[in-house]
Amino acid sequence: MFPRTPTAALATALVAGLALAGCSRGEANESSGAVEPFAEPVTITNCDREATYDAPPQRIITMNHHVTETLVQMGAGDRIIGRAYVDRSTETLPEVAEEVEAIPELADEYPTWEQIIDLEPDMVVGGMRSAFDEKEGRSRDALEAEGIATFLFSEYCGEGFPDLGMLETDYAQLGEVLGVQDGARELTEQITGDLTEIRQTLDDAGITGTPTFFYDSGEDVPMTIGGVGVGQLVGEYAGADNIFVEGAKPYVKTTWEILGERQPEAIVVLDYGATSAEDKIAYLKAQPIMATTPAVREDRFVVIPLDDLFESSRIVTAADTIARGLYPQAFGGSR
C-alpha cells in the first residue's frame, strides 16, 4: 500500500505553507484556502500499485502534454505547478490553451529529479512509461519514497489499450483522487459519446472498413502500430482496419515484403519527429514494394499527429480525421 502518512502529511503541510513555496502557481493554490479532506480515505490501484489518499493533491506536476490537457479539462488545472514535454509541434487544444500556457514550463522533455523535488509536489502524473524512468532517477518507487504520490496512464502499464474501459477507469480514479469527479465524468462521456457517433455515422453509411497500414517511421525497417494500442482502438472507430492486428505491442516492426503481401488500401501517416509527414509520404511513393499497393496507387493517405494517439480526448480528433479522410461521403463530402 502507498504510505498514507507521508502523503497525507506532505499534502497538509504543503497546503498550509503555500505562501512560502516560492512557486509561480502558489498564489493560485493558496487562494483556495485549506484543503478539505475526504470524508473517507480514497484508495485506488494504478498499474498494480495501491495508493491511499486522505485529501486531494494540491501541487501536481504533469510529465506529458496530453496529461496536462486532460487534467485541465477535468478541472484540476489550477493545481498543476509545472508541466513537462513542452517542445512539441502540435498545437495545444484550443479550449484549454490559455490555461495550459499559463502553467510553468519545466523542460522541453522531462525535468530532472532535482527539478521535481525542488517544486515540492505532492503528486506526479505521467502519460508514458518514460515519465518514470528509473535510469533517469525518477522512478515511481523513488518518488513515492519521498512521499510524492504518482499516477501513470494505464495504456503504459504493460497490457496495451484493449478498450475504452481502461480510459474510463483511469479518468474515474483521477476524478476521485483529485476531487473533480464531475469534470472527469463529463470528459469521459464526451470522449466515448463522440467516438460512438463517428462509428455510428460510418455504420449508417454501410461502411465496414478498409485494410490500413499505420506508418509510424522507418525506412530500412518500417514501424507500425500493433493490435493492442490506442492506434488500434482509433482505427476500429474510424473504419481503418489495422493490417497488423496480431501485433502484441502498441508499436511493432515489420518489413516491406510483408506490407506488400498484405496490400493495404489506405495508409495513415503519423506526423512527428524530424521527418515530416510529407517526406514520409514521398518515401512511401518511391518505395518499390509500396508502390504496388492500392493505397499508394490511389494516393489514399491520411495524416494525423502522433499526439492524437495517446489516452486523451485527442483520440476523438484522430478517429474523426481518419474517418473523414477515408470516407468523406459518409460525412457529406465526396471522394
C-alpha positions in Angstrom: 0.0 0.0 0.0 1.2 3.5 -0.7 2.3 5.0 2.6 -0.6 7.1 3.6 1.0 9.0 6.4 3.8 10.7 4.4 1.5 11.5 1.6 -1.2 13.0 3.8 1.2 14.8 5.9 3.0 16.2 2.9 -0.2 17.3 1.3 -1.4 19.0 4.5 2.0 20.7 5.1 2.2 21.9 1.5 -1.2 23.4 1.5 -0.6 25.2 4.8 2.7 26.6 3.6 2.0 27.5 0.0 2.8 31.2 0.7 6.4 30.1 1.3 6.7 27.7 -1.6 8.2 30.2 -4.0 6.3 28.7 -7.0 4.6 30.9 -9.5 1.4 28.8 -9.1 1.5 29.1 -5.3 -0.8 32.1 -5.1 -3.5 30.4 -7.2 -3.4 27.4 -5.0 -3.3 29.4 -1.8 -6.4 31.4 -2.8 -8.5 28.2 -2.5 -7.8 28.0 1.3 -7.2 24.9 3.3 -7.7 21.6 1.7 -10.9 19.8 2.7 -10.0 16.2 3.5 -12.1 13.3 2.1 -14.9 12.1 4.3 -13.3 8.6 3.9 -9.8 7.8 2.6 -9.8 7.1 -1.1 -7.8 4.0 -2.2 -7.1 3.2 -5.9 -5.0 0.7 -7.7 -3.0 2.0 -10.7 -0.6 -0.3 -12.6 -0.8 -2.8 -9.7 0.1 -0.1 -7.2 -2.3 0.6 -4.4 -2.4 4.1 -3.1 -4.5 5.8 -0.4 -5.3 9.5 -0.3 -6.7 11.4 2.7 -7.1 14.6 0.7 -6.9 15.8 -2.9 -3.3 16.6 -4.0 -2.7 20.3 -4.4 0.7 20.5 -6.1 0.8 18.4 -9.2 3.5 18.0 -11.9 2.3 16.7 -15.2 5.0 14.8 -17.2 3.4 14.7 -20.7 1.4 17.2 -22.6 -1.7 15.1 -23.1 -1.7 14.6 -19.3 -1.6 18.4 -18.8 -4.5 18.9 -21.2 -6.5 16.1 -19.5 -6.2 17.4 -16.0 -7.1 20.9 -17.1 -10.2 19.5 -18.9 -11.2 17.8 -15.7 -10.9 21.0 -13.7 -7.7 20.4 -11.8 -5.5 22.8 -13.9 -5.2 25.3 -11.1 -3.2 22.8 -9.1 -0.6 22.0 -11.7 2.6 23.7 -10.6 4.7 22.6 -13.6 4.4 20.8 -16.9 6.9 18.8 -19.0 7.3 18.0 -22.6 6.6 21.5 -23.9 8.7 21.2 -27.0 6.1 20.0 -29.4 4.9 20.7 -32.9 1.2 20.1 -32.3 -0.9 23.0 -31.1 -2.5 22.8 -27.6 -6.2 22.1 -27.7 -7.9 25.5 -28.2 -10.4 25.1 -25.4 -7.6 24.7 -22.8 -4.7 26.6 -24.5 -4.9 29.7 -22.3 -4.9 27.8 -19.0 -2.2 25.3 -20.2 0.1 28.0 -21.4 -0.1 29.8 -18.0 1.4 26.7 -16.3 5.1 27.0 -15.8 7.2 25.0 -18.2 9.7 22.6 -16.7 11.6 21.1 -19.6 11.4 20.5 -23.4 11.1 16.9 -22.5 11.3 15.6 -18.9 12.5 17.5 -15.9 15.4 16.3 -13.7 14.9 14.7 -10.4 16.2 17.9 -8.8 13.7 20.0 -10.6 10.9 17.8 -9.4 12.0 17.7 -5.8 12.6 21.5 -5.7 9.0 22.1 -6.6 7.8 20.1 -3.6 4.9 18.4 -5.5 2.5 16.1 -3.7 1.7 14.2 -7.0 3.4 13.5 -10.3 1.2 12.2 -13.2 2.8 10.6 -16.2 1.3 9.6 -19.5 4.1 7.4 -20.8 6.3 4.8 -19.0 9.4 7.0 -19.8 8.0 9.7 -17.4 9.1 7.5 -14.5 12.4 6.3 -16.0 14.4 4.5 -13.3 17.7 5.1 -15.2 17.0 8.8 -15.0 16.4 8.6 -11.3 12.7 9.5 -11.2 11.1 6.1 -10.8 7.7 5.8 -9.1 9.4 4.0 -6.2 11.9 6.8 -5.7 9.2 9.5 -5.9 6.9 7.6 -3.5 9.8 7.1 -1.1 9.8 10.9 -0.9 6.1 11.0 0.0 5.1 12.1 -3.5 2.1 10.2 -5.0 2.4 9.0 -8.6 -0.1 8.1 -11.3 0.6 6.5 -14.7 -2.0 6.5 -17.5 -2.7 2.8 -17.8 -2.0 2.4 -21.6 1.6 2.2 -20.4 1.1 -0.3 -17.6 2.1 -3.1 -19.9 -1.1 -4.5 -21.4 -1.8 -2.0 -24.1 -5.1 -0.3 -24.6 -7.7 -3.0 -25.1 -10.8 -0.9 -25.0 -12.3 2.4 -23.6 -12.8 0.8 -20.3 -9.2 1.5 -19.5 -9.7 5.2 -20.1 -12.9 5.2 -18.1 -11.2 3.6 -15.1 -8.2 6.0 -15.2 -10.3 9.1 -15.5 -12.7 7.9 -12.8 -9.7 7.3 -10.5 -8.2 10.6 -11.2 -11.5 12.3 -10.7 -11.9 10.7 -7.4 -8.4 11.3 -6.1 -8.3 14.9 -7.3 -11.9 15.7 -6.2 -13.1 16.5 -9.7 -15.5 13.7 -10.3 -18.0 15.7 -12.3 -15.3 17.1 -14.6 -13.8 13.6 -15.1 -17.1 12.0 -15.8 -18.1 14.7 -18.3 -14.8 14.4 -20.1 -15.2 10.6 -20.3 -18.8 10.8 -21.6 -17.7 13.4 -24.2 -14.9 11.1 -25.5 -17.0 7.9 -25.5 -20.0 9.7 -27.0 -18.1 11.3 -29.8 -16.3 8.1 -30.8 -19.6 6.3 -30.8 -21.1 9.0 -33.0 -18.3 8.6 -35.5 -18.6 4.9 -35.7 -22.4 5.2 -36.0 -22.0 7.6 -38.9 -20.0 5.0 -40.7 -22.4 2.2 -39.9 -25.3 4.3 -41.2 -23.4 4.7 -44.4 -22.9 1.0 -44.7 -19.1 1.3 -44.3 -17.4 -1.7 -42.7 -13.7 -0.9 -43.0 -10.5 -0.6 -45.2 -7.3 -2.5 -44.7 -4.9 0.1 -43.4 -1.2 0.5 -42.8 -0.4 2.9 -40.0 3.1 4.2 -40.9 5.0 5.4 -37.8 8.5 5.7 -39.1 11.5 3.8 -40.5 12.9 3.2 -44.0 15.0 0.1 -43.7 12.7 -1.4 -41.1 9.2 0.2 -41.0 7.4 0.7 -37.7 3.7 0.4 -37.5 1.0 0.0 -34.8 0.2 -3.3 -33.2 -3.1 -4.8 -32.1 -3.1 -3.6 -28.5 -2.6 0.2 -28.5 -4.6 3.3 -28.8 -4.0 3.3 -32.6 -5.8 0.0 -32.9 -8.7 1.3 -31.0 -8.9 4.5 -33.0 -8.8 2.5 -36.2 -11.7 0.4 -35.1 -13.9 3.5 -34.6 -12.6 5.2 -37.8 -13.1 2.2 -40.1 -9.3 1.8 -40.7 -8.7 -1.9 -40.3 -5.2 -2.3 -39.0 -3.4 -4.9 -41.1 -1.1 -5.8 -38.1 -3.8 -6.6 -35.6 -1.8 -9.6 -34.4 1.0 -7.3 -33.0 1.4 -7.9 -29.3 2.6 -4.4 -28.6 1.3 -0.9 -29.3 4.1 -0.4 -31.9 5.8 -3.2 -33.8 8.4 -3.5 -36.5 7.6 -5.2 -39.9 9.1 -5.5 -43.4 8.3 -4.0 -46.7 7.8 -7.5 -48.1 5.1 -8.3 -45.5 3.4 -5.0 -46.3 3.5 -5.8 -50.0 1.8 -9.2 -49.3 -1.0 -7.5 -47.2 -1.7 -4.9 -49.8 -3.1 -2.0 -47.7 -5.8 0.0 -49.3 -5.1 3.1 -47.2 -2.2 4.5 -45.2 -2.4 6.6 -42.0 0.9 8.5 -41.6 1.8 9.5 -38.0 3.3 13.0 -38.1 6.1 13.7 -35.6 9.8 14.0 -35.3 12.5 15.3 -37.7 10.9 13.6 -40.8 7.8 15.4 -41.9 4.6 13.7 -43.0 5.2 15.0 -46.5 8.6 13.4 -46.6 7.2 10.1 -45.3 4.6 10.0 -48.0 7.2 10.8 -50.6 9.3 7.9 -49.4 6.4 5.5 -49.5 5.5 6.5 -53.0 9.1 5.9 -54.1 9.5 2.6 -52.2 9.3 -0.1 -54.9 7.2 -2.6 -52.9 4.8 0.1 -51.5 4.3 1.5 -55.0 2.5 -1.8 -55.9 -0.1 -1.4 -53.1 -3.6 0.0 -53.7 -3.1 2.7 -51.1 -0.1 4.2 -52.9 -1.6 3.7 -56.4 -4.8 5.5 -55.4 -2.9 8.1 -53.3 -5.0 7.3 -50.3 -3.2 8.8 -47.4 -4.4 10.4 -44.1 -2.1 12.3 -41.8 -2.6 12.6 -38.1 -0.3 14.0 -35.4 1.3 11.3 -33.1 -0.1 13.4 -30.2 -3.6 12.3 -31.2 -2.8 8.7 -30.4 -2.5 8.9 -26.7 -5.0 8.2 -23.9 -6.8 11.6 -24.1 -9.6 13.4 -25.8 -7.4 13.7 -28.8 -8.3 10.2 -29.9 -11.6 11.7 -31.0 -9.8 14.1 -33.3 -7.7 11.2 -34.6 -10.8 9.0 -35.3 -12.7 11.9 -36.9 -9.7 12.9 -39.1 -9.2 9.3 -40.3 -12.9 8.6 -40.9 -13.4 11.8 -42.9 -10.2 11.2 -44.8 -11.2 7.6 -45.8 -14.9 8.1 -46.2 -15.8 11.7 -46.9 -19.0 10.6 -48.5 -20.3 9.4 -45.1 -19.9 13.0 -43.8 -21.5 14.8 -46.7 -18.3 15.2 -48.8 -17.1 13.5 -51.9 -14.2 11.2 -52.7 
